[in-house]
Amino acid sequence: MAKDSAAFKYADLFAGIGGFHAMLDHAGGRCVYVSEIDREARQTYLRNWVEPLHPSQHPVVNTDITMATPEDGPVDVPPHDVLAAGFPCQPFSKSGHQRGMDEARGTLFWNIARILEERTPAVVLLENVRNIAGPRHTHEWDVIIETLREIGYRVSSTPSVFSPHFLPPSLGGTPQVRDRVFILGTYVGRERAMSETDVPPTVVRGPVDGWNVHDWDADWILDDDSAIADLSQYRLTADETAWVNVWDDLVQRMWSARGVRLPGFPLWADAWIPERGLDPFELEALPRWKSQILIKNARFYDDHRDVIRDWKRAHPNFASFPESRRKLEWQAQDSASLWETVMHFRPSGIRAKAPTYLPALVAITQTSVIGSRRRRLTPHEAARLQGLPRHFSFGNQLDSASYKQIGNGVAVGAAWYVFRTHVAQNCNDLPQSLVRSVLRASDGPSADSVSLDALATEFAVSNLPALHMPQTA
């Protein structure tokens, strides 16, 4: 039997493909319980995190957390020191008669609360979309915080919102804007939890250690094309290439004729008419956002009608493009070409962004297009964008399932940063074996999720001449 040298044990609920697992293993923990209802995600988790282990180290694997948390019986979850959960957001009852644990009943958060109530792990770490702490979910937020305090967890009423692109590469950052709410609690007993409520958030949303988010480079998470099996399936089609080429010609013509890039508002080529041709009564009947876009497009046409006319004459095929491909949103600042940007082919049009940090991965296949590579991001690269290591594998499953799993996943670096910060802040109320293990772990949870170029750039930027820093006496 393999010796268990782990400093602490943890349960991984709504585990997905193992974002929490990656960083908690890095912290020196051992997973004793994992729950994931989606079969394909569970298989990915097992392939990467469980099957490589000695059988004696395998966690209990659950497929439905509701079956392990009966309302009037013991929970079927082994003791553990840390509970992590990227739980689904569900609406709670708004009866007005109950609060906390009672009101959470009937939701999946209640199942988490049942485990916390019975096992009282030292730390609870929850992750959810940013909207859980937004104005439309004030009631849900209050119920979550009240429930945790009733059980005995000291938590902040202020959400910790964080994104992996705020972290430098050496601390586990990746070039992805992915704002998520983290809720962290330390078990101190009900009396203290209900009285010690003036708790600041664990982290503040913003760059860490002076990292400039504009120093990110999307290339740092890319694989060499020569290393990608079936590379052709990620290449742009002839139609997609034509869409980009035609729009890129407009970018070049604008720069040549006007010395400027395209404006930042959505360009709707079908709405390019003189402003005097707009019907004020029709504009009044439209939502304000839409009427403003139409007015801006008309003014753009009036200012550049000669460039637009020549461009359209040069590309008669543009009229046959799908409607959504006759729309472009330029968010790429001073990029010289569409082929130097990161693009997304969205139902609302083509969006182009600077090739620094990427938009949040989502659980659908609107996959980022890397203009310089003329192809889409692969699932393996998307996993690295979430901070997972290079050896992470999806096996032979369909790419659509892999993209979905990544889009639903937890950013490893962001989770590690908030967890480690919480442990440091609460070290006097936590098991010292847990504290020592977490604080002694290396700064970055997945050292190879970004290329060595990222670390070299971070080092170079951090060692700029003193004239770039404020001078002090």
N, C-alpha and C positions, 0 to 999 in steps of 0.2 A: 504494500500500500504506500502510495506517495505521501510524503510528509506535508502537512498543511502549515506553511510558514506565513500565511496571510495575517496581517495586523488587525484586520476587521472583516466582517462579513456583510454582504449587502443583498437586498432583494431588488430586482429589476422588473418593474411593472409597466404594461403597455410598452414593451421593450423595443418594438420595431426591429431594426437590424443591429442594434447594439451601440448606439452613440454613448449612452451612459456607461455601458459595460467597458468600452475602450478606456474611458478616463478613470473609472473606479479601479480597474485592474492596474492602471498606471500608478494610482495612488497607493497600491499595495493591498487592495481588498480582494476578496474572493466571493464570487456570486454563488449563493446557496439556493436562490429561487428566481425563476424567470417566468413571466407570463406574457404571452402574445397570442391573440386570437386569430390573426391572419396567417394562413397556412404557409404561403410562400415567403412572407417576411420571417416567420419562425424558422423555416428551413435555412434561410440565409444566415440568421443568427446562429443556429446550431452549427452550420458549416464552418463559420469563422471563429466562434468563441467557445464552443462546447466540445465538438468532436476532436480538436487537437489535444484536449486535456486527458490526463490519466482518468480512467473510469471512476476512481475514488473521489475525484474532484468535480464530477459532473453535478450541476445544480438540479434541483427539482424543476421539471418543465411543466408548466400549466398552460392550458389552452383557453380557459374561460375563468377570469378572476371571480365572477359572480358565484361560481360553484364552490370556490374555496373560502367564501366569506358569508356563511349563513347568518341570518339575523339573530337566531336564537341558539347558536351553538359556537364551539371554538373554531377559530380560523385555521385553515389547513396550510399555514405558512410557517416555516421554521424560524427560530429566533435569528435576529440579524441586528447590525449596528447602524446601517444606513439604508433608508428606503428611497429609491429613485423612481420617478414615474412621469412620463410625458402623457398625462391623462387627457382624454377627450373633454372638450368643454360642452356641458349640457345645461339647459335652463333648469333652475331650481323652482320649487313651488314658491308662489308669492302670496300665500294665504294670509300672511301678516300675524299669524298666531304662534308661529314657532320660529326658532332661530337655530343656527349651528347644526349639530349632529342630526336632530330630528328633521330639519328642513332639507338636509342633504340626502335623506332616504329616497331611494328610487333612482339615484344617479350613480354613475361609475365613481364619482368622487367619494360617495358614501362607502364603497368597497375599500378604497384606500384608507379612509378614516377608521373602518373596522379593524384593519390590520394594525394601524398605529395605536388604536385603543388597546389592543390585546398584547402587542409585542413591544410597544414603546421603544423603537430604535432611537439611538442618540441623535441622529440627524435625519430630517426629511428634506428631500430635494425634488421639487415639482417644476415642470416646464409646460408652458402653454403659449398659444399665439398672443400677440400683443393686445388684441381686442378684449381678452379676458379682464383686463384692467381698465378698459375704456368706459366711456359714459353709458353705453348701452348695456353694460354688464355690471353695473355698480352693485346690484343686488347679489349676483352670483359671487362677486369678489368678497363682499361682506360676509356671506355665508361661509366661504372657504376659510377666511381668516378667523372668524368666530369659532368655527368647528375645531380648527387646529389649536386654538387657545383653550377651548373646553377640554380637549384631550390632554393638554399639558405642554404644548409647544410654544416657545417664545418666538414670535414672528413679527415682522414689520408690517404695518398697514400700508406702507408705500411699496409699490412693486419695484423689483429690480429688473430693469429692461436692459438687455445687452445684445450685442451682435459680434460675430467673430471677426469682422473686418476692423474692429477697434483695437484688436490685439496685434502686436508685432509678430512676425513669423516665429521668433524664438519662444514666445509664450503660447503658441498653439493657434495663432490667428490664421485665417484663410481669407482670400479675396471674395467674400460673399456678404452682402447686406442682408442680415437675417435677424431682425429685431424679435426677440422672444422674451416673455416674462418668466422669471425664475422666482419661485417661492421657496425660501429656506427657513427651516425651523430647528431649534435645539430643544430637546426634552428637558424641562426644568420642573415639571409638576404643575398641576392646575393652578394652585395658589399663586405661584410666581408668574406663570404665563398670563394670568388674568390681571396682574398688577404691573408687570413689566411690559407695558404696551408702547412706551415711547422709544421705539427701536428704529434707527435709521435703516434705509435699504442697504442690502449687502454691497451692491456696487452702484455706481452712477453711470448713466449712459454717456459714453464719450471715449475718445482715444486713451490708451494706457501707455505710460512711460514716454509720452511725447511722440508717439507714433503718428506719422502723417498718412492718413488713409489714401491720399492720392499717390503715395509711393507704391501701392500695390500694382502688380502686373499679372493679368490673367494667365500669361504664359507659364507662371510658376506652378500651376497645378496640371499642366498639360503633359501628356505622354508624347514621345517621339512618334510621328506617323508610322515609321517603319516598324514600331513595336505593337501596332494595333491590328489585331486580326480582323478580317473582313472590313478593312478601312473604307471600301467603296460604299458600304451601307450608311456611312455617316457623311459622305460627300453630298454637297448640294446637287439637286437635280438641274437639268438644263433650264427648266422654267425658273427655278429659284435663282440661278445664276443670272438669267436674263433680267429678272426684276431688280437685282442689286446693280447690275451693270447700267441699266437705264437710269435709275435714281442717282447712281454715282456720277454719271455724266452731268446731271444737273448740279451736283456738288461742285464739280470741276468748273463748269461754266459760270456759276455764281462767283467762285473765287477769281476766275480769270477776268470776268467783266466788272465785278463789283468790289472785289477784294474782301469779301466776307463769306462766312459759312452760312448754311441754312439757319433760319430762326428756330427757336426751341419749341414753339407751339406746334400742334399737329397740322401737317400740311395735307389738305384734302384736294387733290387735283381736280376732282369733279366740281368743286366749289370755286374754281378760279374764274371769276367774272368781275367786271368793274364794280366798285362799291356803289356806284349810282344805280346799278341794276338790282340791288337788294331791295326786297319789299319790306318796309318798316313794320307793316301789320303782321307779316309772316314771322319776322324776327321777334316781335312782341309775344307771339303765341308760343314760341319755343322756350325750352329751359334756358336760363341765362348762360350756362356754360357753353351750350351749343351755339347760341346766337353770337357769343363772343368769338368763337372759333371761326364762324362764317365771316364775320366782319374782318378779323385778322387775315384770313385767306384772301378776301377781296382786296384789302390794302396791299398785301404781298403781291398780288397779281398786278395791281396798278403801278407799283414801284418797279416791277421787273418784267413787264409784259413782253418786252423785246427778247429777253433771255428765254423766257418760257415759250414764246412762239417758236423760236429757232430750235429749242430743245425738242418740242413736240413734233416739229417737222422732221427732225432727224430720227425720231423713234415712233413711226406710225403704229408699231405693234403695241405701244403703251395702252392704247384704247381697248385692247382685247385682254389686258391683265384683269384678274379677278378684282372686284371692287375693293376688297381689303388691301390689295397690293398696289392700289392707286392712292394709298395713304402712307405717309411717312412721318415719323416723329424723331427729330434729330436732338439727341441728348449727349452728343459726343464732343462737345466743346470745340477745340481746335484740331481735331483729327483731320488729316489731310484727305481721307477717302473713306467711303463706306467699308472698303475692304480692310481698313485698319481698325474697325470698331468691333464691338460685340453686338450682334443683332438678335432680335426675336421676331419671328413671324407670327404675329398675334391676330386674332379676329378683328381687332380694331386698327390694324395696319402694321407696317414694319417699324420697329423701334430700334434705334441705333444709340449705343452708349460707348463712352470712352473705354478702352481695354484695360481698365484698372481693376476695380472690384465689380463683381457680377450681381445682378438682382437675386433675390431669394429663390432658391430652388423650390418648385411647387410639385404637388403630386399629380401632375399632368405632363404631357409630352411637348410642351412649348419649350423645347430644349434650346439653350443658348447656342448661337451660331458664332464660331470664332472666325471673323473675317479673314485674318491673316492665313488661316489654315483652309479656308473655304469648306468648312465642314462643321458638323455639330459636335458638342461636347459628348464624349462617350460616358456610359454609366460608371466606368472605372474612374474617370476624371471627375465626374460629379461627386463620387464618394470621397475623393480627396478634397473637394471643395467643402465637404462637411467635416474635414479633419480626420478622416479614416486613413489608416496606413496603406502603403502601396500593395501589400500582400492581400488586402481585402478582396474577396472574390464573390461574385454572384453566381458562379457555376454556369450552367447552361440554360438558365431561365430566360424568358423573353425580356428584351430591353424595356418594353413598356412596364413590366412588373418591377424591374430594377429602378427605373426613373421614379415610379410611384413610391417605392420604399425610401429612396433617398429624399424625395420631397417631403415625406412625412417624418424624416429623421431629426435627431438632435445634433447640433453642431458641437463636436467633441471639445474643441478649444474653448468655446464660450462656457460650456457646462463645467469644464475643469477650472476655469478662472473664477467663476462665481462660487463653486464648491470650496476651492482652496481658500479663497478670501473669507468665506463664512467660517471655516474651521479655524483659521488664524484669529478671527475676531471673537470666537466663542471658546477658545482653547481651555479656559478655566472650568468650563462646564461640560467638557467632553472627555471620553476615555483617553488617557494619555497615549496609549498604543496607537489609537486612531490619529491623534494629533501629530505624533512623531512621524508616522508613516507618510501622512499627507504632506507635511511641511518639508520632509526630506526628499520627496520625489523631485525629479528634474522638472524644469520650468515647462517644457513642451510635452504634451501627452502623446503626440504622434510625430516624431522627429522628421519622418520622411513624407508627410502629407504634402509638403511644398518642396520645391527644388532647392538645391544648395545656393542657387542664384538669389533666392529670397533672403536667405541668411546673410549672404555677402552684401546685398544691398542694404539691409538693416544695419549691418556693422559699419558700412561706409557712411550712411546717413548719420548714424549716432556719433561718428567721429569727425563731423564737419569742423572747420576752423572756428575758433572762439568768436569771430566777428558775426557769426550767425546766431549767437546766444546773447541774451541781455547781459550787459556788463554790470558788475557790482563792485563796490569798494572793497 
